[in-house]
């Protein structure tokens, strides 16, 4: 199933890139492996997945210490809500943290990167739909927050968002792209299983796919 799903996903990526004059080699698939057992993760690795995303520190530690040891080339991204008291563990385990959304968290991550002599890639999470229940910096505050993170010498490479669930995502993806361009940020983490083609059309460089790769989760 995973092999077939990845084949279909790559086909869709290639078709979308052709239509919108994108280079498909610039589209990175993040296999979202929260609640997914190690056996399926190994299967995805065997079929070419090189980047994985996890939402919970504890679950990631339990699974990935062994998987990472056996597959050191794999890049691990943290894509869940992160509390500043978990910064030490996040910096130790992850190659990229996509959900920086407050000065307190940015300071904690900066402190740990220096302490651990690590330099994880960083994305700022933008609350692109300004939804009260969601994490992220509000769009009108992103420019100042980017400056704040750059002053901390964080390895800031891009922006990440989750658009409102019940609306067409295109306008939100376009807004994130506009903010990134204004601030010379090249990477955009946007698009999930249901809307990754729209995201690619509007400039995404990282798409976060769980269900599309692994099938429905049994939660």
Residue frames as qw, qx, qy, qz and C-alpha x, y, z in Angstrom:
[[0.000, 0.883, 0.469, 0.000, 0.00, 0.00, 0.00],
 [0.303, -0.803, 0.087, 0.505, 2.74, 2.48, 0.95],
 [0.420, -0.142, 0.588, 0.676, 4.64, 1.81, -2.27],
 [0.206, 0.581, 0.676, 0.404, 1.52, 2.40, -4.38],
 [0.142, -0.916, -0.327, 0.187, 0.56, 5.53, -2.43],
 [0.361, -0.645, 0.256, 0.623, 4.02, 7.04, -2.87],
 [0.375, 0.142, 0.668, 0.627, 3.98, 6.24, -6.58],
 [0.082, 0.766, 0.590, 0.241, 0.63, 8.07, -6.97],
 [0.276, -0.877, -0.118, 0.375, 1.80, 11.03, -4.86],
 [0.408, -0.411, 0.425, 0.696, 4.97, 11.43, -6.93],
 [0.294, 0.415, 0.692, 0.512, 2.92, 11.22, -10.10],
 [0.055, -0.898, -0.435, -0.023, 0.64, 14.05, -8.85],
 [0.376, -0.741, 0.113, 0.546, 3.66, 16.13, -7.82],
 [0.410, -0.095, 0.576, 0.701, 5.22, 15.75, -11.27],
 [0.173, 0.626, 0.656, 0.385, 1.96, 16.63, -13.04],
 [0.183, -0.923, -0.290, 0.175, 1.37, 19.69, -10.84],
 [0.426, -0.587, 0.266, 0.635, 4.94, 20.90, -11.27],
 [0.382, 0.196, 0.634, 0.644, 4.64, 20.57, -15.04],
 [0.049, 0.802, 0.552, 0.222, 1.44, 22.66, -15.10],
 [0.243, -0.962, -0.107, 0.070, 2.82, 25.40, -12.83],
 [0.552, 0.694, -0.286, 0.363, 6.41, 25.37, -14.13],
 [0.540, -0.723, 0.398, -0.167, 7.90, 24.16, -10.89],
 [0.426, 0.450, -0.783, 0.051, 10.90, 21.85, -10.57],
 [0.857, -0.349, -0.278, -0.258, 9.70, 18.65, -8.89],
 [0.713, 0.069, -0.489, 0.498, 13.12, 18.15, -7.31],
 [0.025, 0.354, -0.317, 0.879, 12.38, 21.23, -5.16],
 [0.696, -0.392, -0.101, -0.593, 9.33, 19.56, -3.57],
 [0.131, 0.282, -0.878, 0.364, 10.19, 17.70, -0.37],
 [0.704, -0.369, -0.477, -0.376, 7.79, 15.07, 0.94],
 [0.161, -0.364, 0.705, -0.587, 7.55, 14.93, 4.73],
 [0.574, -0.228, -0.761, -0.199, 6.06, 11.58, 5.72],
 [0.400, -0.499, 0.310, -0.703, 4.01, 12.40, 8.83],
 [0.577, 0.055, -0.814, 0.043, 4.59, 9.39, 11.05],
 [0.334, -0.269, 0.534, -0.728, 2.76, 10.28, 14.27],
 [0.770, -0.045, 0.435, -0.464, 1.05, 7.14, 15.67],
 [0.819, 0.431, -0.335, -0.177, 2.64, 5.08, 12.86],
 [0.883, -0.380, 0.255, 0.102, 4.47, 1.93, 13.95],
 [0.262, -0.671, 0.562, 0.407, 8.18, 1.52, 13.19],
 [0.590, 0.121, 0.751, 0.270, 7.54, -1.30, 10.68],
 [0.430, 0.796, 0.418, 0.081, 5.59, 1.05, 8.41],
 [0.063, -0.936, 0.222, 0.265, 8.22, 3.75, 8.82],
 [0.462, -0.379, 0.703, 0.385, 10.93, 1.32, 7.68],
 [0.552, 0.462, 0.666, 0.196, 8.70, 0.42, 4.73],
 [0.241, 0.955, 0.152, -0.083, 8.37, 4.09, 3.76],
 [0.269, -0.762, 0.479, 0.342, 12.15, 4.49, 4.03],
 [0.569, -0.040, 0.754, 0.326, 12.62, 1.50, 1.73],
 [0.438, 0.651, 0.569, 0.247, 10.38, 3.18, -0.85],
 [0.446, 0.448, 0.134, 0.763, 12.36, 6.39, -0.84],
 [0.295, -0.911, -0.194, -0.216, 11.06, 8.60, 1.99],
 [0.603, 0.239, -0.341, 0.681, 13.92, 10.64, 3.39],
 [0.074, -0.276, 0.306, -0.908, 12.11, 13.16, 5.62],
 [0.397, -0.473, -0.786, -0.026, 9.69, 12.31, 8.43],
 [0.178, -0.486, 0.124, -0.847, 7.55, 14.53, 10.64],
 [0.429, -0.344, -0.793, 0.263, 6.52, 13.87, 14.23],
 [0.255, -0.721, -0.214, -0.608, 4.09, 15.79, 16.46],
 [0.701, -0.688, 0.018, -0.188, 5.00, 14.55, 19.94],
 [0.059, 0.744, -0.640, 0.183, 8.41, 14.59, 21.61],
 [0.592, -0.328, 0.691, -0.252, 7.91, 11.47, 23.74],
 [0.885, 0.327, 0.305, -0.129, 6.57, 9.33, 20.91],
 [0.560, 0.772, -0.297, 0.052, 9.38, 10.50, 18.62],
 [0.170, -0.671, 0.696, -0.190, 12.03, 9.63, 21.21],
 [0.753, -0.116, 0.611, -0.215, 10.63, 6.14, 21.68],
 [0.849, 0.465, 0.251, -0.023, 10.58, 5.39, 17.94],
 [0.535, 0.830, -0.132, 0.092, 13.34, 7.41, 16.36],
 [0.358, -0.749, 0.555, 0.060, 16.43, 6.82, 18.48],
 [0.692, -0.081, 0.697, 0.169, 16.68, 3.33, 16.96],
 [0.652, 0.655, 0.370, 0.095, 15.40, 4.20, 13.48],
 [0.156, 0.965, -0.210, -0.029, 17.74, 7.19, 13.20],
 [0.483, -0.585, 0.633, 0.153, 20.69, 5.10, 14.35],
 [0.680, 0.138, 0.690, 0.207, 19.96, 2.57, 11.58],
 [0.448, 0.664, 0.439, 0.408, 19.21, 5.28, 8.99],
 [0.371, -0.521, -0.129, 0.758, 21.42, 8.31, 9.75],
 [0.170, 0.122, 0.443, 0.872, 20.56, 9.92, 6.41],
 [0.143, -0.691, -0.678, -0.204, 16.93, 10.46, 7.45],
 [0.037, 0.259, -0.166, 0.951, 15.92, 14.02, 8.31],
 [0.253, -0.533, -0.788, 0.174, 13.47, 14.34, 11.19],
 [0.060, -0.401, -0.085, -0.910, 11.14, 17.35, 11.47],
 [0.038, -0.381, -0.743, 0.548, 9.11, 18.40, 14.49],
 [0.106, -0.314, -0.481, -0.812, 5.70, 19.61, 13.27],
 [0.406, -0.629, -0.663, -0.022, 3.59, 19.65, 16.44],
 [0.249, -0.901, -0.006, -0.354, 2.94, 22.22, 19.11],
 [0.694, 0.118, -0.451, 0.548, 6.13, 22.78, 21.07],
 [0.454, -0.881, -0.124, -0.031, 6.41, 24.10, 24.62],
 [0.208, 0.840, -0.425, 0.264, 9.55, 25.97, 25.59],
 [0.575, -0.553, 0.570, -0.194, 10.31, 23.48, 28.38],
 [0.912, 0.132, 0.381, 0.069, 10.73, 20.81, 25.69],
 [0.384, 0.875, -0.270, -0.117, 13.28, 22.83, 23.70],
 [0.287, -0.608, 0.738, 0.055, 16.23, 20.81, 24.99],
 [0.649, 0.074, 0.757, 0.004, 14.74, 17.50, 23.82],
 [0.625, 0.730, 0.234, -0.147, 13.55, 18.97, 20.52],
 [0.210, 0.861, -0.445, -0.130, 16.99, 20.32, 19.62],
 [0.415, -0.430, 0.801, 0.030, 18.63, 17.04, 20.63],
 [0.615, 0.192, 0.764, -0.029, 16.36, 14.88, 18.49],
 [0.557, 0.720, 0.409, -0.064, 15.21, 16.87, 15.47],
 [0.529, 0.064, 0.343, 0.773, 16.99, 18.15, 12.37],
 [0.049, -0.336, -0.288, -0.895, 14.28, 20.73, 11.80],
 [0.003, -0.467, -0.700, 0.540, 11.70, 22.44, 14.03],
 [0.085, 0.398, 0.569, 0.715, 8.77, 23.83, 12.05],
 [0.317, -0.733, -0.564, -0.210, 6.60, 25.29, 14.80],
 [0.350, -0.165, -0.309, 0.869, 8.40, 28.27, 16.34],
 [0.095, -0.686, -0.541, -0.476, 5.61, 30.65, 17.31],
 [0.397, -0.903, -0.159, -0.045, 6.66, 32.80, 20.28],
 [0.171, 0.815, -0.440, 0.336, 9.62, 34.82, 21.54],
 [0.644, -0.519, 0.502, -0.254, 9.83, 32.58, 24.62],
 [0.948, 0.116, 0.294, 0.047, 10.14, 29.45, 22.46],
 [0.617, 0.725, -0.154, 0.265, 12.60, 31.09, 20.05],
 [0.140, -0.796, 0.497, -0.315, 14.83, 32.11, 22.99],
 [0.796, -0.323, 0.488, -0.155, 14.70, 28.59, 24.45],
 [0.906, 0.371, 0.153, 0.135, 15.61, 27.02, 21.10],
 [0.375, 0.829, -0.287, 0.300, 18.44, 29.52, 20.55],
 [0.432, -0.690, 0.522, -0.255, 19.83, 28.75, 24.01],
 [0.883, -0.110, 0.454, -0.043, 19.79, 25.00, 23.34],
 [0.788, 0.595, -0.021, 0.157, 21.33, 25.24, 19.88],
 [0.145, 0.816, -0.464, 0.311, 24.33, 27.02, 21.39],
 [0.610, -0.503, 0.546, -0.276, 24.51, 24.66, 24.36],
 [0.881, 0.054, 0.470, -0.019, 24.29, 21.50, 22.24],
 [0.128, -0.499, 0.588, 0.623, 26.35, 22.88, 19.33],
 [0.394, 0.371, 0.815, 0.208, 23.53, 21.99, 16.95],
 [0.106, 0.300, -0.177, -0.931, 21.98, 24.00, 14.17],
 [0.354, 0.423, 0.834, 0.007, 18.51, 22.65, 13.33],
 [0.006, 0.312, 0.463, 0.830, 16.60, 24.22, 10.47],
 [0.071, 0.399, 0.597, -0.692, 13.84, 26.49, 11.74],
 [0.057, -0.484, -0.583, -0.650, 10.43, 27.40, 10.34],
 [0.197, 0.058, 0.397, -0.895, 8.12, 29.99, 11.88],
 [0.047, 0.466, 0.879, 0.093, 4.54, 28.78, 12.20],
 [0.157, -0.034, -0.075, -0.984, 2.09, 31.39, 10.96],
 [0.271, 0.440, 0.776, -0.363, -1.53, 31.31, 12.11],
 [0.122, 0.048, 0.531, 0.837, -2.51, 32.15, 8.56],
 [0.238, -0.549, -0.654, -0.464, -6.27, 32.10, 9.17],
 [0.108, -0.362, 0.370, -0.849, -5.98, 33.94, 12.51],
 [0.714, -0.358, -0.521, -0.301, -7.87, 31.14, 14.25],
 [0.391, -0.707, 0.363, -0.464, -7.95, 31.43, 18.07],
 [0.929, -0.269, 0.223, -0.120, -7.60, 27.68, 18.63],
 [0.884, 0.354, -0.056, 0.300, -4.45, 27.37, 16.50],
 [0.596, -0.539, 0.130, 0.581, -0.80, 28.02, 17.27],
 [0.568, 0.408, 0.328, 0.635, 1.25, 30.43, 15.21],
 [0.178, -0.360, -0.062, 0.914, 2.20, 34.06, 14.80],
 [0.409, 0.758, 0.425, -0.280, -0.49, 36.29, 13.32],
 [0.663, 0.498, 0.294, 0.476, 0.31, 37.38, 9.75],
 [0.105, 0.930, 0.021, 0.351, 0.63, 41.07, 10.65],
 [0.508, -0.799, 0.320, -0.020, 3.24, 40.25, 13.31],
 [0.958, 0.090, 0.134, 0.239, 5.40, 37.87, 11.26],
 [0.508, 0.729, -0.155, 0.431, 7.82, 40.46, 9.86],
 [0.258, -0.787, 0.393, -0.398, 8.86, 41.62, 13.34],
 [0.873, -0.339, 0.336, -0.102, 9.12, 38.05, 14.59],
 [0.870, 0.403, -0.020, 0.283, 11.36, 37.09, 11.67],
 [0.220, 0.785, -0.332, 0.475, 13.73, 39.92, 12.65],
 [0.612, -0.617, 0.373, -0.324, 13.65, 38.72, 16.27],
 [0.972, -0.050, 0.224, 0.054, 14.59, 35.15, 15.24],
 [0.700, 0.589, -0.120, 0.386, 17.34, 36.36, 12.91],
 [0.085, -0.815, 0.373, -0.434, 18.84, 38.41, 15.74],
 [0.777, -0.445, 0.408, -0.180, 19.09, 35.18, 17.74],
 [0.125, 0.540, -0.784, -0.278, 21.11, 33.58, 14.90],
 [0.730, 0.121, 0.632, -0.231, 18.58, 30.80, 14.49],
 [0.193, -0.122, 0.786, 0.574, 18.91, 28.84, 11.25],
 [0.475, 0.520, 0.431, -0.565, 15.65, 30.31, 9.96],
 [0.214, -0.072, 0.755, 0.615, 14.83, 28.97, 6.49],
 [0.192, -0.277, -0.664, -0.667, 11.08, 29.35, 6.02],
 [0.458, -0.088, 0.290, -0.836, 7.45, 29.62, 7.09],
 [0.113, -0.164, -0.977, -0.070, 4.87, 26.96, 7.88],
 [0.440, -0.028, 0.173, -0.881, 1.08, 27.11, 8.06],
 [0.087, 0.302, 0.949, 0.007, -2.11, 25.07, 8.45],
 [0.223, -0.179, -0.248, -0.926, -4.98, 26.86, 6.70],
 [0.558, -0.006, 0.431, -0.709, -8.55, 26.81, 8.08],
 [0.347, 0.011, 0.936, 0.057, -10.08, 23.36, 7.61],
 [0.407, 0.574, 0.698, -0.135, -13.38, 24.38, 6.03],
 [0.288, 0.863, -0.034, -0.413, -12.14, 26.93, 3.52],
 [0.828, 0.504, -0.008, 0.246, -10.32, 26.66, 0.22],
 [0.687, -0.531, 0.036, 0.494, -6.62, 26.97, 1.09],
 [0.622, 0.485, 0.203, 0.580, -5.39, 28.85, -2.00],
 [0.011, -0.906, -0.015, -0.423, -5.69, 32.40, -0.61],
 [0.662, -0.724, 0.191, 0.016, -3.93, 31.36, 2.60],
 [0.844, -0.026, 0.262, 0.467, -1.10, 29.64, 0.72],
 [0.433, 0.691, 0.159, 0.557, -0.71, 32.71, -1.48],
 [0.288, -0.921, 0.068, -0.254, -0.50, 34.97, 1.59],
 [0.796, -0.501, 0.246, 0.234, 2.19, 32.80, 3.19],
 [0.739, 0.296, 0.258, 0.547, 4.19, 32.87, -0.05],
 [0.150, 0.871, 0.089, 0.459, 3.89, 36.68, -0.17],
 [0.522, -0.833, 0.170, -0.064, 5.17, 37.04, 3.43],
 [0.856, -0.209, 0.290, 0.372, 8.07, 34.66, 2.71],
 [0.595, 0.545, 0.217, 0.550, 9.05, 36.56, -0.45],
 [0.082, -0.939, -0.006, -0.335, 8.99, 39.90, 1.39],
 [0.557, -0.751, 0.351, -0.053, 11.44, 38.49, 3.93],
 [0.390, 0.624, -0.672, -0.089, 13.74, 36.56, 1.55],
 [0.565, -0.227, 0.759, -0.231, 12.73, 33.18, 2.97],
 [0.319, 0.325, -0.725, -0.517, 12.99, 30.43, 0.39],
 [0.187, -0.083, -0.979, -0.006, 11.21, 27.50, 2.06],
 [0.557, -0.163, 0.055, -0.812, 7.48, 27.04, 2.59],
 [0.018, -0.064, -0.988, 0.138, 5.99, 24.14, 4.53],
 [0.517, 0.234, 0.257, -0.782, 2.39, 24.10, 3.40],
 [0.693, 0.206, -0.492, -0.485, 0.06, 21.50, 2.01],
 [0.468, -0.220, 0.808, -0.283, -1.14, 18.23, 3.49],
 [0.343, 0.103, 0.915, 0.186, -2.78, 15.10, 2.11],
 [0.344, 0.683, 0.630, -0.134, -5.97, 16.86, 0.96],
 [0.243, 0.952, 0.123, -0.141, -4.47, 20.02, -0.54],
 [0.594, -0.461, 0.357, 0.554, -0.81, 19.46, -1.46],
 [0.509, 0.414, 0.499, 0.566, -1.38, 20.11, -5.17],
 [0.009, -0.951, -0.233, -0.202, -2.79, 23.58, -4.41],
 [0.525, -0.785, 0.159, 0.287, 0.18, 24.19, -2.13],
 [0.652, -0.075, 0.454, 0.603, 2.70, 23.22, -4.81],
 [0.335, 0.708, 0.436, 0.443, 0.94, 25.47, -7.32],
 [0.145, -0.959, -0.084, -0.228, 1.40, 28.38, -4.90],
 [0.227, 0.791, -0.460, 0.334, 5.05, 27.81, -4.01],
 [0.806, -0.516, 0.255, -0.141, 5.30, 25.12, -1.34],
 [0.383, 0.600, -0.701, 0.043, 8.67, 23.39, -1.01],
 [0.016, 0.112, -0.940, 0.323, 7.73, 20.99, 1.82],
 [0.661, -0.231, -0.302, -0.647, 4.44, 19.06, 1.85],
 [0.252, -0.273, 0.800, -0.472, 3.38, 17.18, 4.98],
 [0.704, 0.032, -0.475, -0.527, 1.68, 13.91, 4.06],
 [0.365, -0.243, 0.811, -0.387, 0.34, 11.35, 6.54],
 [0.723, 0.275, 0.505, -0.382, -2.89, 9.76, 5.36],
 [0.642, 0.660, -0.239, -0.309, -1.85, 9.98, 1.70],
 [0.287, 0.537, -0.792, 0.046, 1.17, 7.77, 2.46],
 [0.040, -0.163, 0.920, -0.354, 0.16, 5.57, 5.39],
 [0.358, -0.420, -0.761, -0.342, -3.63, 5.44, 4.99],
 [0.474, -0.692, -0.107, -0.534, -6.19, 6.32, 7.64],
 [0.123, 0.362, -0.750, 0.539, -4.90, 6.24, 11.19],
 [0.624, -0.456, -0.624, -0.113, -6.47, 4.03, 13.85],
 [0.038, 0.450, -0.416, 0.789, -6.54, 6.53, 16.72]]
